[in-house]
């Protein structure tokens, strides 16, 4: 995309504001928002401008956009933790991956710390049984 760097945060926030007004089903919203996030990656300074732009939205649209942004962050954490587990204890069984994907954010963060002490998938299974 050939967008001036100074316009990137505003364009991204405007895309998400429009997406919030479309009332699409969750799968389509996820696909479109993922496209927007992929092609409009923001650096730290741009991210602050983006947050300021979102704060100007009416509350209902602001809430929808924040849910979209939060889901990106959660998916990123899930992906990193699964990759770390695969490296630390070997390929994670699909049913264990599914359990990890169901964890709320706080437990996902706890798992991110706990996995540093894991030596086998059994350690992961025991940890998941304890939550």
N, CA, C and O atoms as a Tinker XYZ file with bonds, in Angstrom:
   524  protein
     1  N      0.853000   -1.182000    0.000000    73     2
     2  CA     0.000000    0.000000    0.000000    64     1     3
     3  C      0.895000    1.239000    0.000000    63     2     4     5
     4  O      1.881000    1.314000    0.733000    81     3
     5  N      0.538000    2.178000   -0.814000    73     3     6
     6  CA     1.336000    3.380000   -0.927000    64     5     7
     7  C      0.669000    4.506000   -0.139000    63     6     8     9
     8  O      0.050000    5.404000   -0.710000    81     7
     9  N      0.808000    4.437000    1.176000    73     7    10
    10  CA     0.201000    5.417000    2.073000    64     9    11
    11  C      1.330000    6.190000    2.737000    63    10    12    13
    12  O      2.305000    5.603000    3.206000    81    11
    13  N      1.192000    7.508000    2.774000    73    11    14
    14  CA     2.208000    8.339000    3.427000    64    13    15
    15  C      2.352000    7.902000    4.879000    63    14    16    17
    16  O      1.353000    7.673000    5.560000    81    15
    17  N      3.594000    7.785000    5.357000    73    15    18
    18  CA     3.801000    7.335000    6.742000    64    17    19
    19  C      3.008000    8.136000    7.784000    63    18    20    21
    20  O      2.538000    7.580000    8.776000    81    19
    21  N      2.869000    9.427000    7.550000    73    19    22
    22  CA     2.142000   10.247000    8.525000    64    21    23
    23  C      0.642000    9.926000    8.544000    63    22    24    25
    24  O     -0.049000   10.254000    9.508000    81    23
    25  N      0.141000    9.289000    7.488000    73    23    26
    26  CA    -1.282000    8.971000    7.388000    64    25    27
    27  C     -1.631000    7.558000    7.863000    63    26    28    29
    28  O     -2.805000    7.239000    8.049000    81    27
    29  N     -0.626000    6.723000    8.057000    73    27    30
    30  CA    -0.858000    5.314000    8.372000    64    29    31
    31  C     -1.745000    5.093000    9.607000    63    30    32    33
    32  O     -2.679000    4.294000    9.532000    81    31
    33  N     -1.496000    5.761000   10.726000    73    31    34
    34  CA    -2.363000    5.523000   11.900000    64    33    35
    35  C     -3.817000    5.929000   11.648000    63    34    36    37
    36  O     -4.744000    5.243000   12.078000    81    35
    37  N     -4.005000    7.049000   10.949000    73    35    38
    38  CA    -5.364000    7.509000   10.673000    64    37    39
    39  C     -6.072000    6.571000    9.697000    63    38    40    41
    40  O     -7.254000    6.273000    9.869000    81    39
    41  N     -5.358000    6.109000    8.684000    73    39    42
    42  CA    -5.959000    5.189000    7.716000    64    41    43
    43  C     -6.361000    3.886000    8.402000    63    42    44    45
    44  O     -7.439000    3.349000    8.147000    81    43
    45  N     -5.481000    3.379000    9.279000    73    43    46
    46  CA    -5.791000    2.127000    9.980000    64    45    47
    47  C     -7.005000    2.304000   10.884000    63    46    48    49
    48  O     -7.899000    1.458000   10.893000    81    47
    49  N     -7.044000    3.389000   11.641000    73    47    50
    50  CA    -8.187000    3.603000   12.538000    64    49    51
    51  C     -9.472000    3.793000   11.738000    63    50    52    53
    52  O    -10.533000    3.321000   12.148000    81    51
    53  N     -9.385000    4.477000   10.607000    73    51    54
    54  CA   -10.567000    4.699000    9.769000    64    53    55
    55  C    -11.057000    3.390000    9.159000    63    54    56    57
    56  O    -12.265000    3.167000    9.081000    81    55
    57  N    -10.148000    2.525000    8.729000    73    55    58
    58  CA   -10.535000    1.215000    8.206000    64    57    59
    59  C    -11.289000    0.416000    9.262000    63    58    60    61
    60  O    -12.313000   -0.201000    8.969000    81    59
    61  N    -10.780000    0.430000   10.486000    73    59    62
    62  CA   -11.423000   -0.323000   11.556000    64    61    63
    63  C    -12.743000    0.310000   11.982000    63    62    64    65
    64  O    -13.680000   -0.395000   12.357000    81    63
    65  N    -12.818000    1.632000   11.926000    73    63    66
    66  CA   -14.086000    2.294000   12.243000    64    65    67
    67  C    -15.152000    1.875000   11.228000    63    66    68    69
    68  O    -16.285000    1.562000   11.595000    81    67
    69  N    -14.777000    1.875000    9.964000    73    67    70
    70  CA   -15.716000    1.446000    8.927000    64    69    71
    71  C    -16.107000   -0.016000    9.107000    63    70    72    73
    72  O    -17.269000   -0.386000    8.939000    81    71
    73  N    -15.136000   -0.829000    9.446000    73    71    74
    74  CA   -15.411000   -2.247000    9.675000    64    73    75
    75  C    -16.413000   -2.426000   10.815000    63    74    76    77
    76  O    -17.283000   -3.294000   10.755000    81    75
    77  N    -16.284000   -1.605000   11.844000    73    75    78
    78  CA   -17.192000   -1.683000   12.995000    64    77    79
    79  C    -18.625000   -1.329000   12.606000    63    78    80    81
    80  O    -19.568000   -1.790000   13.248000    81    79
    81  N    -18.802000   -0.514000   11.559000    73    79    82
    82  CA   -20.151000   -0.122000   11.149000    64    81    83
    83  C    -20.814000   -1.150000   10.238000    63    82    84    85
    84  O    -22.029000   -1.109000   10.048000    81    83
    85  N    -20.036000   -2.069000    9.672000    73    83    86
    86  CA   -20.571000   -3.022000    8.699000    64    85    87
    87  C    -21.377000   -4.161000    9.324000    63    86    88    89
    88  O    -22.211000   -4.760000    8.645000    81    87
    89  N    -21.149000   -4.467000   10.584000    73    87    90
    90  CA   -21.860000   -5.540000   11.288000    64    89    91
    91  C    -21.761000   -6.874000   10.555000    63    90    92    93
    92  O    -22.761000   -7.544000   10.296000    81    91
    93  N    -20.537000   -7.232000   10.236000    73    91    94
    94  CA   -20.277000   -8.498000    9.553000    64    93    95
    95  C    -20.266000   -9.648000   10.536000    63    94    96    97
    96  O    -20.181000   -9.440000   11.747000    81    95
    97  N    -20.354000  -10.872000   10.013000    73    95    98
    98  CA   -20.221000  -12.033000   10.885000    64    97    99
    99  C    -18.768000  -12.087000   11.374000    63    98   100   101
   100  O    -17.876000  -11.547000   10.721000    81    99
   101  N    -18.529000  -12.734000   12.517000    73    99   102
   102  CA   -17.186000  -12.739000   13.122000    64   101   103
   103  C    -16.072000  -13.236000   12.190000    63   102   104   105
   104  O    -14.961000  -12.706000   12.229000    81   103
   105  N    -16.347000  -14.232000   11.363000    73   103   106
   106  CA   -15.306000  -14.762000   10.480000    64   105   107
   107  C    -14.873000  -13.726000    9.445000    63   106   108   109
   108  O    -13.679000  -13.565000    9.190000    81   107
   109  N    -15.820000  -13.036000    8.859000    73   107   110
   110  CA   -15.469000  -12.015000    7.867000    64   109   111
   111  C    -14.776000  -10.833000    8.521000    63   110   112   113
   112  O    -13.832000  -10.270000    7.966000    81   111
   113  N    -15.250000  -10.458000    9.703000    73   111   114
   114  CA   -14.620000   -9.352000   10.402000    64   113   115
   115  C    -13.165000   -9.693000   10.737000    63   114   116   117
   116  O    -12.274000   -8.853000   10.610000    81   115
   117  N    -12.941000  -10.924000   11.162000    73   115   118
   118  CA   -11.584000  -11.355000   11.497000    64   117   119
   119  C    -10.693000  -11.343000   10.253000    63   118   120   121
   120  O     -9.540000  -10.915000   10.320000    81   119
   121  N    -11.220000  -11.809000    9.126000    73   119   122
   122  CA   -10.438000  -11.852000    7.901000    64   121   123
   123  C    -10.057000  -10.432000    7.446000    63   122   124   125
   124  O     -8.901000  -10.176000    7.109000    81   123
   125  N    -11.015000   -9.533000    7.438000    73   123   126
   126  CA   -10.748000   -8.167000    6.976000    64   125   127
   127  C     -9.839000   -7.434000    7.952000    63   126   128   129
   128  O     -8.910000   -6.740000    7.538000    81   127
   129  N    -10.098000   -7.584000    9.236000    73   127   130
   130  CA    -9.250000   -6.893000   10.213000    64   129   131
   131  C     -7.825000   -7.440000   10.182000    63   130   132   133
   132  O     -6.868000   -6.694000   10.387000    81   131
   133  N     -7.685000   -8.734000    9.927000    73   131   134
   134  CA    -6.347000   -9.316000    9.789000    64   133   135
   135  C     -5.612000   -8.740000    8.597000    63   134   136   137
   136  O     -4.408000   -8.492000    8.666000    81   135
   137  N     -6.327000   -8.525000    7.505000    73   135   138
   138  CA    -5.749000   -7.897000    6.316000    64   137   139
   139  C     -5.268000   -6.492000    6.653000    63   138   140   141
   140  O     -4.147000   -6.115000    6.310000    81   139
   141  N     -6.117000   -5.716000    7.326000    73   139   142
   142  CA    -5.760000   -4.348000    7.708000    64   141   143
   143  C     -4.515000   -4.359000    8.593000    63   142   144   145
   144  O     -3.595000   -3.567000    8.388000    81   143
   145  N     -4.490000   -5.247000    9.562000    73   143   146
   146  CA    -3.346000   -5.302000   10.471000    64   145   147
   147  C     -2.075000   -5.725000    9.749000    63   146   148   149
   148  O     -0.996000   -5.209000   10.042000    81   147
   149  N     -2.187000   -6.647000    8.819000    73   147   150
   150  CA    -1.015000   -7.116000    8.088000    64   149   151
   151  C     -0.411000   -6.009000    7.230000    63   150   152   153
   152  O      0.810000   -5.861000    7.183000    81   151
   153  N     -1.234000   -5.250000    6.568000    73   151   154
   154  CA    -0.736000   -4.251000    5.633000    64   153   155
   155  C     -0.547000   -2.865000    6.231000    63   154   156   157
   156  O     -0.003000   -1.977000    5.575000    81   155
   157  N     -0.983000   -2.673000    7.449000    73   155   158
   158  CA    -0.767000   -1.394000    8.111000    64   157   159
   159  C     -0.115000   -1.610000    9.481000    63   158   160   161
   160  O     -0.647000   -1.182000   10.505000    81   159
   161  N      1.024000   -2.268000    9.484000    73   159   162
   162  CA     1.791000   -2.439000   10.718000    64   161   163
   163  C      2.274000   -1.062000   11.171000    63   162   164   165
   164  O      2.768000   -0.274000   10.365000    81   163
   165  N      2.129000   -0.784000   12.445000    73   163   166
   166  CA     2.508000    0.517000   12.979000    64   165   167
   167  C      3.678000    0.392000   13.939000    63   166   168   169
   168  O      3.776000   -0.581000   14.686000    81   167
   169  N      4.570000    1.385000   13.916000    73   167   170
   170  CA     5.643000    1.422000   14.903000    64   169   171
   171  C      5.081000    2.016000   16.198000    63   170   172   173
   172  O      3.899000    2.353000   16.263000    81   171
   173  N      5.912000    2.142000   17.213000    73   171   174
   174  CA     5.427000    2.585000   18.532000    64   173   175
   175  C      4.810000    3.979000   18.477000    63   174   176   177
   176  O      3.756000    4.209000   19.070000    81   175
   177  N      5.448000    4.908000   17.777000    73   175   178
   178  CA     4.919000    6.275000   17.688000    64   177   179
   179  C      3.585000    6.282000   16.936000    63   178   180   181
   180  O      2.646000    6.966000   17.344000    81   179
   181  N      3.502000    5.527000   15.846000    73   179   182
   182  CA     2.261000    5.439000   15.085000    64   181   183
   183  C      1.159000    4.779000   15.906000    63   182   184   185
   184  O     -0.012000    5.142000   15.793000    81   183
   185  N      1.539000    3.812000   16.726000    73   183   186
   186  CA     0.572000    3.115000   17.579000    64   185   187
   187  C     -0.090000    4.095000   18.552000    63   186   188   189
   188  O     -1.288000    3.994000   18.815000    81   187
   189  N      0.681000    5.033000   19.081000    73   187   190
   190  CA     0.119000    6.034000   19.998000    64   189   191
   191  C     -0.872000    6.942000   19.277000    63   190   192   193
   192  O     -1.925000    7.272000   19.823000    81   191
   193  N     -0.541000    7.342000   18.064000    73   191   194
   194  CA    -1.450000    8.168000   17.263000    64   193   195
   195  C     -2.719000    7.377000   16.954000    63   194   196   197
   196  O     -3.826000    7.913000   17.008000    81   195
   197  N     -2.546000    6.099000   16.632000    73   195   198
   198  CA    -3.672000    5.208000   16.356000    64   197   199
   199  C     -4.618000    5.146000   17.557000    63   198   200   201
   200  O     -5.834000    5.241000   17.393000    81   199
   201  N     -4.068000    4.988000   18.755000    73   199   202
   202  CA    -4.888000    4.936000   19.966000    64   201   203
   203  C     -5.646000    6.245000   20.177000    63   202   204   205
   204  O     -6.805000    6.240000   20.590000    81   203
   205  N     -4.985000    7.360000   19.890000    73   203   206
   206  CA    -5.627000    8.671000   20.014000    64   205   207
   207  C     -6.788000    8.792000   19.041000    63   206   208   209
   208  O     -7.843000    9.326000   19.384000    81   207
   209  N     -6.588000    8.294000   17.823000    73   207   210
   210  CA    -7.659000    8.327000   16.812000    64   209   211
   211  C     -8.848000    7.479000   17.258000    63   210   212   213
   212  O     -9.996000    7.896000   17.108000    81   211
   213  N     -8.585000    6.309000   17.797000    73   211   214
   214  CA    -9.669000    5.427000   18.257000    64   213   215
   215  C    -10.447000    6.079000   19.401000    63   214   216   217
   216  O    -11.664000    5.927000   19.496000    81   215
   217  N     -9.742000    6.799000   20.263000    73   215   218
   218  CA   -10.391000    7.454000   21.401000    64   217   219
   219  C    -11.417000    8.502000   20.955000    63   218   220   221
   220  O    -12.290000    8.884000   21.734000    81   219
   221  N    -11.314000    8.959000   19.723000    73   219   222
   222  CA   -12.249000    9.956000   19.196000    64   221   223
   223  C    -13.554000    9.332000   18.683000    63   222   224   225
   224  O    -14.520000   10.050000   18.423000    81   223
   225  N    -13.589000    8.016000   18.538000    73   223   226
   226  CA   -14.776000    7.330000   18.020000    64   225   227
   227  C    -15.906000    7.387000   19.034000    63   226   228   229
   228  O    -15.682000    7.564000   20.232000    81   227
   229  N    -17.131000    7.233000   18.526000    73   227   230
   230  CA   -18.265000    7.106000   19.433000    64   229   231
   231  C    -18.091000    5.800000   20.211000    63   230   232   233
   232  O    -17.505000    4.851000   19.690000    81   231
   233  N    -18.589000    5.736000   21.446000    73   231   234
   234  CA   -18.316000    4.593000   22.323000    64   233   235
   235  C    -18.613000    3.217000   21.734000    63   234   236   237
   236  O    -17.839000    2.283000   21.944000    81   235
   237  N    -19.703000    3.074000   21.010000    73   235   238
   238  CA   -20.062000    1.758000   20.471000    64   237   239
   239  C    -19.014000    1.293000   19.461000    63   238   240   241
   240  O    -18.570000    0.146000   19.510000    81   239
   241  N    -18.620000    2.175000   18.552000    73   239   242
   242  CA   -17.615000    1.825000   17.548000    64   241   243
   243  C    -16.252000    1.631000   18.196000    63   242   244   245
   244  O    -15.481000    0.761000   17.791000    81   243
   245  N    -15.963000    2.438000   19.193000    73   243   246
   246  CA   -14.698000    2.307000   19.912000    64   245   247
   247  C    -14.605000    0.924000   20.555000    63   246   248   249
   248  O    -13.547000    0.295000   20.521000    81   247
   249  N    -15.689000    0.455000   21.133000    73   247   250
   250  CA   -15.700000   -0.859000   21.779000    64   249   251
   251  C    -15.449000   -1.979000   20.768000    63   250   252   253
   252  O    -14.682000   -2.902000   21.040000    81   251
   253  N    -16.093000   -1.897000   19.607000    73   251   254
   254  CA   -15.908000   -2.917000   18.570000    64   253   255
   255  C    -14.461000   -2.923000   18.086000    63   254   256   257
   256  O    -13.859000   -3.988000   17.946000    81   255
   257  N    -13.905000   -1.751000   17.833000    73   255   258
   258  CA   -12.518000   -1.658000   17.348000    64   257   259
   259  C    -11.557000   -2.196000   18.400000    63   258   260   261
   260  O    -10.603000   -2.896000   18.062000    81   259
   261  N    -11.792000   -1.881000   19.660000    73   259   262
   262  CA   -10.904000   -2.372000   20.717000    64   261   263
   263  C    -10.967000   -3.892000   20.835000    63   262   264   265
   264  O     -9.957000   -4.529000   21.132000    81   263
   265  N    -12.143000   -4.481000   20.606000    73   263   266
   266  CA   -12.251000   -5.941000   20.614000    64   265   267
   267  C    -11.422000   -6.538000   19.483000    63   266   268   269
   268  O    -10.763000   -7.562000   19.663000    81   267
   269  N    -11.456000   -5.901000   18.328000    73   267   270
   270  CA   -10.670000   -6.376000   17.184000    64   269   271
   271  C     -9.187000   -6.325000   17.526000    63   270   272   273
   272  O     -8.469000   -7.305000   17.326000    81   271
   273  N     -8.728000   -5.197000   18.038000    73   271   274
   274  CA    -7.304000   -5.019000   18.359000    64   273   275
   275  C     -6.889000   -5.994000   19.455000    63   274   276   277
   276  O     -5.804000   -6.571000   19.383000    81   275
   277  N     -7.728000   -6.188000   20.461000    73   275   278
   278  CA    -7.422000   -7.125000   21.544000    64   277   279
   279  C     -7.326000   -8.551000   21.014000    63   278   280   281
   280  O     -6.479000   -9.323000   21.465000    81   279
   281  N     -8.175000   -8.904000   20.071000    73   279   282
   282  CA    -8.116000  -10.261000   19.518000    64   281   283
   283  C     -6.812000  -10.480000   18.764000    63   282   284   285
   284  O     -6.274000  -11.586000   18.785000    81   283
   285  N     -6.286000   -9.438000   18.090000    73   283   286
   286  CA    -4.980000   -9.565000   17.417000    64   285   287
   287  C     -3.898000   -9.880000   18.438000    63   286   288   289
   288  O     -3.055000  -10.750000   18.221000    81   287
   289  N     -3.935000   -9.164000   19.548000    73   287   290
   290  CA    -2.919000   -9.357000   20.578000    64   289   291
   291  C     -2.997000  -10.752000   21.174000    63   290   292   293
   292  O     -1.969000  -11.398000   21.377000    81   291
   293  N     -4.206000  -11.221000   21.456000    73   291   294
   294  CA    -4.389000  -12.549000   22.036000    64   293   295
   295  C     -3.901000  -13.622000   21.074000    63   294   296   297
   296  O     -3.207000  -14.552000   21.485000    81   295
   297  N     -4.255000  -13.503000   19.803000    73   295   298
   298  CA    -3.819000  -14.486000   18.815000    64   297   299
   299  C     -2.297000  -14.503000   18.694000    63   298   300   301
   300  O     -1.697000  -15.563000   18.515000    81   299
   301  N     -1.685000  -13.349000   18.789000    73   299   302
   302  CA    -0.228000  -13.279000   18.734000    64   301   303
   303  C      0.410000  -13.999000   19.913000    63   302   304   305
   304  O      1.388000  -14.728000   19.746000    81   303
   305  N     -0.138000  -13.795000   21.100000    73   303   306
   306  CA     0.378000  -14.485000   22.291000    64   305   307
   307  C      0.214000  -15.991000   22.157000    63   306   308   309
   308  O      1.126000  -16.756000   22.470000    81   307
   309  N     -0.958000  -16.410000   21.689000    73   307   310
   310  CA    -1.213000  -17.845000   21.535000    64   309   311
   311  C     -0.202000  -18.464000   20.570000    63   310   312   313
   312  O      0.363000  -19.524000   20.840000    81   311
   313  N      0.013000  -17.799000   19.463000    73   311   314
   314  CA     0.940000  -18.315000   18.452000    64   313   315
   315  C      2.361000  -18.432000   19.006000    63   314   316   317
   316  O      3.036000  -19.436000   18.782000    81   315
   317  N      2.806000  -17.418000   19.719000    73   315   318
   318  CA     4.168000  -17.438000   20.274000    64   317   319
   319  C      4.315000  -18.536000   21.313000    63   318   320   321
   320  O      5.316000  -19.253000   21.313000    81   319
   321  N      3.342000  -18.682000   22.195000    73   319   322
   322  CA     3.432000  -19.692000   23.252000    64   321   323
   323  C      3.423000  -21.093000   22.653000    63   322   324   325
   324  O      4.179000  -21.953000   23.105000    81   323
   325  N      2.604000  -21.337000   21.669000    73   323   326
   326  CA     2.583000  -22.661000   21.032000    64   325   327
   327  C      3.922000  -22.930000   20.339000    63   326   328   329
   328  O      4.441000  -24.044000   20.405000    81   327
   329  N      4.473000  -21.927000   19.683000    73   327   330
   330  CA     5.785000  -22.103000   19.036000    64   329   331
   331  C      6.875000  -22.390000   20.081000    63   330   332   333
   332  O      7.735000  -23.244000   19.868000    81   331
   333  N      6.829000  -21.674000   21.202000    73   331   334
   334  CA     7.817000  -21.905000   22.257000    64   333   335
   335  C      7.675000  -23.308000   22.840000    63   334   336   337
   336  O      8.671000  -23.987000   23.091000    81   335
   337  N      6.442000  -23.733000   23.051000    73   335   338
   338  CA     6.219000  -25.080000   23.577000    64   337   339
   339  C      6.715000  -26.140000   22.600000    63   338   340   341
   340  O      7.347000  -27.114000   23.010000    81   339
   341  N      6.437000  -25.961000   21.321000    73   339   342
   342  CA     6.916000  -26.911000   20.314000    64   341   343
   343  C      8.436000  -27.011000   20.340000    63   342   344   345
   344  O      8.997000  -28.094000   20.175000    81   343
   345  N      9.082000  -25.906000   20.543000    73   343   346
   346  CA    10.556000  -25.915000   20.586000    64   345   347
   347  C     11.078000  -26.520000   21.894000    63   346   348   349
   348  O     12.080000  -27.235000   21.903000    81   347
   349  N     10.395000  -26.228000   22.975000    73   347   350
   350  CA    10.855000  -26.665000   24.299000    64   349   351
   351  C     10.604000  -28.154000   24.546000    63   350   352   353
   352  O     11.486000  -28.850000   25.049000    81   351
   353  N      9.403000  -28.654000   24.194000    73   351   354
   354  CA     9.055000  -30.041000   24.548000    64   353   355
   355  C      8.651000  -30.893000   23.353000    63   354   356   357
   356  O      8.187000  -32.019000   23.533000    81   355
   357  N      8.815000  -30.389000   22.153000    73   355   358
   358  CA     8.438000  -31.144000   20.961000    64   357   359
   359  C      7.050000  -30.767000   20.487000    63   358   360   361
   360  O      6.345000  -29.989000   21.130000    81   359
   361  N      6.669000  -31.331000   19.353000    73   359   362
   362  CA     5.381000  -31.000000   18.739000    64   361   363
   363  C      4.231000  -31.250000   19.709000    63   362   364   365
   364  O      4.086000  -32.344000   20.255000    81   363
   365  N      3.430000  -30.232000   19.909000    73   363   366
   366  CA     2.304000  -30.300000   20.841000    64   365   367
   367  C      1.123000  -30.987000   20.154000    63   366   368   369
   368  O      0.780000  -30.659000   19.018000    81   367
   369  N      0.516000  -31.931000   20.843000    73   367   370
   370  CA    -0.653000  -32.643000   20.322000    64   369   371
   371  C     -1.777000  -31.643000   20.034000    63   370   372   373
   372  O     -1.945000  -30.671000   20.771000    81   371
   373  N     -2.545000  -31.875000   18.969000    73   371   374
   374  CA    -3.623000  -30.944000   18.604000    64   373   375
   375  C     -4.620000  -30.669000   19.733000    63   374   376   377
   376  O     -5.085000  -29.540000   19.890000    81   375
   377  N     -4.950000  -31.701000   20.519000    73   375   378
   378  CA    -5.910000  -31.467000   21.612000    64   377   379
   379  C     -5.324000  -30.548000   22.685000    63   378   380   381
   380  O     -6.063000  -29.794000   23.318000    81   379
   381  N     -4.008000  -30.602000   22.898000    73   379   382
   382  CA    -3.360000  -29.688000   23.843000    64   381   383
   383  C     -3.333000  -28.270000   23.266000    63   382   384   385
   384  O     -3.544000  -27.296000   23.989000    81   383
   385  N     -3.075000  -28.163000   21.969000    73   383   386
   386  CA    -3.108000  -26.849000   21.333000    64   385   387
   387  C     -4.491000  -26.226000   21.472000    63   386   388   389
   388  O     -4.620000  -25.029000   21.729000    81   387
   389  N     -5.518000  -27.042000   21.301000    73   387   390
   390  CA    -6.887000  -26.534000   21.427000    64   389   391
   391  C     -7.159000  -26.035000   22.845000    63   390   392   393
   392  O     -7.809000  -25.005000   23.027000    81   391
   393  N     -6.664000  -26.763000   23.849000    73   391   394
   394  CA    -6.821000  -26.313000   25.242000    64   393   395
   395  C     -6.117000  -24.975000   25.454000    63   394   396   397
   396  O     -6.644000  -24.090000   26.128000    81   395
   397  N     -4.937000  -24.832000   24.882000    73   395   398
   398  CA    -4.179000  -23.583000   25.017000    64   397   399
   399  C     -4.952000  -22.428000   24.384000    63   398   400   401
   400  O     -5.003000  -21.332000   24.942000    81   399
   401  N     -5.548000  -22.674000   23.227000    73   399   402
   402  CA    -6.299000  -21.628000   22.536000    64   401   403
   403  C     -7.544000  -21.192000   23.303000    63   402   404   405
   404  O     -8.074000  -20.107000   23.061000    81   403
   405  N     -8.007000  -22.025000   24.218000    73   403   406
   406  CA    -9.194000  -21.701000   25.014000    64   405   407
   407  C     -8.856000  -20.949000   26.302000    63   406   408   409
   408  O     -9.756000  -20.472000   26.994000    81   407
   409  N     -7.570000  -20.841000   26.626000    73   407   410
   410  CA    -7.186000  -20.180000   27.875000    64   409   411
   411  C     -7.469000  -18.678000   27.811000    63   410   412   413
   412  O     -7.246000  -18.042000   26.781000    81   411
   413  N     -7.962000  -18.115000   28.920000    73   411   414
   414  CA    -8.102000  -16.653000   28.967000    64   413   415
   415  C     -6.714000  -16.001000   29.007000    63   414   416   417
   416  O     -5.715000  -16.661000   29.292000    81   415
   417  N     -6.671000  -14.739000   28.725000    73   415   418
   418  CA    -5.408000  -14.009000   28.598000    64   417   419
   419  C     -4.497000  -14.174000   29.814000    63   418   420   421
   420  O     -3.297000  -14.394000   29.652000    81   419
   421  N     -5.037000  -14.072000   31.019000    73   419   422
   422  CA    -4.188000  -14.153000   32.218000    64   421   423
   423  C     -3.545000  -15.529000   32.351000    63   422   424   425
   424  O     -2.367000  -15.630000   32.693000    81   423
   425  N     -4.309000  -16.591000   32.083000    73   423   426
   426  CA    -3.742000  -17.939000   32.168000    64   425   427
   427  C     -2.749000  -18.184000   31.037000    63   426   428   429
   428  O     -1.770000  -18.910000   31.214000    81   427
   429  N     -2.995000  -17.588000   29.888000    73   427   430
   430  CA    -2.061000  -17.702000   28.773000    64   429   431
   431  C     -0.715000  -17.077000   29.155000    63   430   432   433
   432  O      0.342000  -17.634000   28.861000    81   431
   433  N     -0.765000  -15.929000   29.804000    73   431   434
   434  CA     0.465000  -15.279000   30.267000    64   433   435
   435  C      1.168000  -16.138000   31.317000    63   434   436   437
   436  O      2.394000  -16.251000   31.309000    81   435
   437  N      0.392000  -16.746000   32.224000    73   435   438
   438  CA     0.980000  -17.638000   33.232000    64   437   439
   439  C      1.664000  -18.825000   32.557000    63   438   440   441
   440  O      2.748000  -19.239000   32.969000    81   439
   441  N      1.030000  -19.370000   31.521000    73   439   442
   442  CA     1.621000  -20.482000   30.783000    64   441   443
   443  C      2.923000  -20.050000   30.114000    63   442   444   445
   444  O      3.885000  -20.817000   30.066000    81   443
   445  N      2.952000  -18.839000   29.605000    73   443   446
   446  CA     4.160000  -18.311000   28.982000    64   445   447
   447  C      5.351000  -18.315000   29.926000    63   446   448   449
   448  O      6.485000  -18.525000   29.495000    81   447
   449  N      5.104000  -18.084000   31.200000    73   447   450
   450  CA     6.172000  -18.133000   32.206000    64   449   451
   451  C      6.456000  -19.572000   32.629000    63   450   452   453
   452  O      7.614000  -19.974000   32.745000    81   451
   453  N      5.401000  -20.341000   32.858000    73   451   454
   454  CA     5.561000  -21.712000   33.357000    64   453   455
   455  C      6.308000  -22.599000   32.362000    63   454   456   457
   456  O      7.070000  -23.476000   32.767000    81   455
   457  N      6.096000  -22.381000   31.077000    73   455   458
   458  CA     6.717000  -23.258000   30.081000    64   457   459
   459  C      8.239000  -23.240000   30.140000    63   458   460   461
   460  O      8.894000  -24.154000   29.639000    81   459
   461  N      8.796000  -22.212000   30.743000    73   459   462
   462  CA    10.262000  -22.155000   30.865000    64   461   463
   463  C     10.799000  -23.290000   31.740000    63   462   464   465
   464  O     11.964000  -23.671000   31.631000    81   463
   465  N      9.942000  -23.822000   32.604000    73   463   466
   466  CA    10.349000  -24.909000   33.494000    64   465   467
   467  C      9.961000  -26.291000   32.963000    63   466   468   469
   468  O     10.313000  -27.300000   33.573000    81   467
   469  N      9.250000  -26.355000   31.848000    73   467   470
   470  CA     8.802000  -27.637000   31.305000    64   469   471
   471  C      9.961000  -28.404000   30.682000    63   470   472   473
   472  O     10.862000  -27.827000   30.073000    81   471
   473  N      9.910000  -29.728000   30.854000    73   471   474
   474  CA    10.894000  -30.612000   30.224000    64   473   475
   475  C     10.237000  -31.598000   29.265000    63   474   476   477
   476  O     10.909000  -32.223000   28.445000    81   475
   477  N      8.895000  -31.733000   29.376000    73   475   478
   478  CA     8.182000  -32.692000   28.532000    64   477   479
   479  C      6.738000  -32.227000   28.367000    63   478   480   481
   480  O      6.278000  -31.314000   29.053000    81   479
   481  N      6.034000  -32.882000   27.437000    73   479   482
   482  CA     4.613000  -32.572000   27.262000    64   481   483
   483  C      3.821000  -32.928000   28.508000    63   482   484   485
   484  O      2.772000  -32.344000   28.776000    81   483
   485  N      4.326000  -33.880000   29.259000    73   483   486
   486  CA     3.647000  -34.258000   30.501000    64   485   487
   487  C      3.583000  -33.059000   31.456000    63   486   488   489
   488  O      2.585000  -32.870000   32.151000    81   487
   489  N      4.643000  -32.257000   31.487000    73   487   490
   490  CA     4.633000  -31.046000   32.314000    64   489   491
   491  C      3.519000  -30.099000   31.858000    63   490   492   493
   492  O      2.838000  -29.487000   32.680000    81   491
   493  N      3.347000  -29.987000   30.552000    73   491   494
   494  CA     2.273000  -29.148000   30.007000    64   493   495
   495  C      0.908000  -29.704000   30.404000    63   494   496   497
   496  O      0.032000  -28.961000   30.844000    81   495
   497  N      0.734000  -31.017000   30.244000    73   495   498
   498  CA    -0.531000  -31.657000   30.603000    64   497   499
   499  C     -0.844000  -31.413000   32.075000    63   498   500   501
   500  O     -1.975000  -31.073000   32.422000    81   499
   501  N      0.147000  -31.585000   32.939000    73   499   502
   502  CA    -0.053000  -31.350000   34.382000    64   501   503
   503  C     -0.415000  -29.906000   34.659000    63   502   504   505
   504  O     -1.282000  -29.631000   35.487000    81   503
   505  N      0.233000  -28.988000   33.981000    73   503   506
   506  CA    -0.057000  -27.565000   34.181000    64   505   507
   507  C     -1.487000  -27.267000   33.756000    63   506   508   509
   508  O     -2.222000  -26.583000   34.469000    81   507
   509  N     -1.883000  -27.780000   32.595000    73   507   510
   510  CA    -3.240000  -27.517000   32.106000    64   509   511
   511  C     -4.300000  -28.132000   33.023000    63   510   512   513
   512  O     -5.386000  -27.572000   33.166000    81   511
   513  N     -4.000000  -29.270000   33.642000    73   511   514
   514  CA    -4.947000  -29.896000   34.571000    64   513   515
   515  C     -5.109000  -29.051000   35.828000    63   514   516   517
   516  O     -6.151000  -29.094000   36.483000    81   515
   517  N     -4.074000  -28.280000   36.162000    73   515   518
   518  CA    -4.121000  -27.445000   37.367000    64   517   519
   519  C     -4.845000  -26.126000   37.194000    63   518   520   521
   520  O     -5.095000  -25.426000   38.175000    81   519
   521  N     -5.189000  -25.771000   35.953000    73   519   522
   522  CA    -5.875000  -24.476000   35.751000    64   521   523
   523  C     -7.378000  -24.640000   35.738000    63   522   524
   524  O     -8.104000  -23.659000   35.580000    81   523
